[in-house]
Amino acid sequence: MFTRLYCAAQLRALMLSETLRRLTLRGVCAWMALISPVAMADGDWADMAKSGAEGAKSMQTSGITIIQVIGFFAFAGGLLSIKAMKNNPQIKPWMIALAILGGLAAMGIAEMIKRGMTQIGLTPVSVS
């Protein structure tokens, strides 16, 4: 009977120590995450907003390039799927058409943006 109580108490102490260890580690990580930007900050709120805007602008250009590459691979995959369609009954013609048209649209996204800006009356800018 005492062995059983001893095992239960030991298990309870082990669970408590693991919970405390996990909470301590979580608190230290949260403290490091909060103190790190404060330690490296050398500007004010306007500088933070300006650097965020510059990051978004560069991410927009990179995103358009990534979309164009994905479009190229979708278009090429659609063309290659035409040959594989005769051996694979799971490939449907509408899937091939969707891949080809979606790939073409994704490859031409920069041109569509430029023409759309021209139609609206804005000065077209180079996106890529």
C-alpha positions as CSV (number, residue, x, y, z in Angstrom):
1,M,0.0,0.0,0.0
2,F,2.8,2.4,0.9
3,T,4.6,1.5,-2.4
4,R,1.5,2.5,-4.3
5,L,1.2,5.8,-2.5
6,Y,4.9,6.4,-3.0
7,C,4.6,5.7,-6.7
8,A,1.6,8.0,-7.0
9,A,3.4,10.8,-5.2
10,Q,6.5,10.4,-7.3
11,L,4.5,10.5,-10.5
12,R,2.7,13.6,-9.3
13,A,6.0,15.3,-8.5
14,L,7.4,14.3,-11.8
15,M,4.4,15.7,-13.7
16,L,4.6,18.9,-11.6
17,S,8.3,19.4,-12.4
18,E,7.7,18.8,-16.1
19,T,4.8,21.3,-16.2
20,L,7.0,23.9,-14.4
21,R,9.9,23.2,-16.7
22,R,7.6,23.7,-19.8
23,L,6.0,26.9,-18.4
24,T,9.5,28.3,-17.5
25,L,10.8,27.6,-21.0
26,R,7.7,29.1,-22.5
27,G,8.1,32.2,-20.3
28,V,11.8,32.6,-21.2
29,C,11.0,32.3,-25.0
30,A,8.2,34.9,-24.7
31,W,10.5,37.2,-22.8
32,M,13.2,36.8,-25.5
33,A,10.7,37.5,-28.2
34,L,9.5,40.6,-26.5
35,I,12.9,42.0,-25.5
36,S,14.6,41.3,-28.8
37,P,12.9,44.0,-31.0
38,V,13.3,46.5,-28.2
39,A,17.0,45.9,-27.9
40,M,17.6,46.3,-31.7
41,A,15.2,49.2,-32.3
42,D,17.0,52.4,-33.5
43,G,14.1,54.3,-35.0
44,D,10.6,55.5,-34.2
45,W,7.2,54.3,-35.3
46,A,7.5,56.0,-38.6
47,D,10.7,54.2,-39.4
48,M,9.0,50.9,-38.6
49,A,6.1,51.7,-40.9
50,K,8.5,52.8,-43.7
51,S,10.6,49.6,-43.4
52,G,7.4,47.5,-43.5
53,A,6.2,49.3,-46.6
54,E,9.6,48.7,-48.3
55,G,9.4,45.0,-47.4
56,A,5.9,44.7,-48.8
57,K,7.0,46.4,-52.0
58,S,9.9,44.0,-52.5
59,M,7.7,41.0,-51.5
60,Q,5.2,42.1,-54.2
61,T,7.8,42.0,-56.9
62,S,9.1,38.7,-55.7
63,G,5.6,37.3,-55.5
64,I,4.8,38.3,-59.1
65,T,8.0,36.5,-60.2
66,I,7.1,33.4,-58.3
67,I,3.6,33.4,-59.8
68,Q,5.0,33.7,-63.3
69,V,7.3,30.7,-62.6
70,I,4.4,28.6,-61.2
71,G,2.4,29.6,-64.3
72,F,5.2,28.3,-66.6
73,F,5.3,25.0,-64.8
74,A,1.5,24.7,-64.9
75,F,1.5,25.5,-68.7
76,A,4.3,22.9,-69.3
77,G,2.6,20.3,-67.2
78,G,-0.7,20.9,-69.1
79,L,1.1,20.3,-72.4
80,L,2.9,17.2,-71.1
81,S,-0.4,15.9,-69.8
82,I,-1.8,15.8,-73.3
83,K,0.5,12.9,-74.1
84,A,-0.1,11.1,-70.8
85,M,-3.9,11.4,-71.2
86,K,-4.2,8.5,-73.6
87,N,-2.6,6.1,-71.0
88,N,-4.2,7.5,-67.9
89,P,-8.0,7.6,-67.7
90,Q,-7.8,9.9,-64.6
91,I,-6.6,12.8,-66.6
92,K,-9.6,14.7,-68.0
93,P,-9.5,17.2,-70.9
94,W,-10.9,19.9,-68.7
95,M,-8.0,19.5,-66.3
96,I,-5.5,20.0,-69.1
97,A,-7.4,23.0,-70.4
98,L,-7.5,24.5,-66.9
99,A,-3.7,23.9,-66.4
100,I,-2.9,25.5,-69.8
101,L,-5.2,28.5,-69.4
102,G,-4.2,29.0,-65.7
103,G,-0.6,28.8,-66.6
104,L,-0.9,31.3,-69.4
105,A,-2.8,33.7,-67.1
106,A,-0.2,33.4,-64.4
107,M,2.7,33.9,-66.9
108,G,1.0,37.1,-68.2
109,I,0.1,38.6,-64.8
110,A,2.7,41.4,-65.1
111,E,1.4,42.4,-68.6
112,M,-2.2,42.3,-67.3
113,I,-1.3,44.6,-64.4
114,K,0.4,47.0,-66.7
115,R,-2.5,47.1,-69.2
116,G,-5.0,47.4,-66.4
117,M,-3.2,50.4,-65.1
118,T,-3.2,52.0,-68.5
119,Q,-6.9,51.5,-68.9
120,I,-7.6,53.0,-65.5
121,G,-5.6,56.0,-66.5
122,L,-2.6,55.5,-64.1
123,T,1.0,55.6,-65.3
124,P,2.1,52.1,-65.9
125,V,5.1,51.0,-64.0
126,S,7.4,48.0,-64.4
127,V,6.3,45.3,-61.9
128,S,9.0,42.8,-62.5
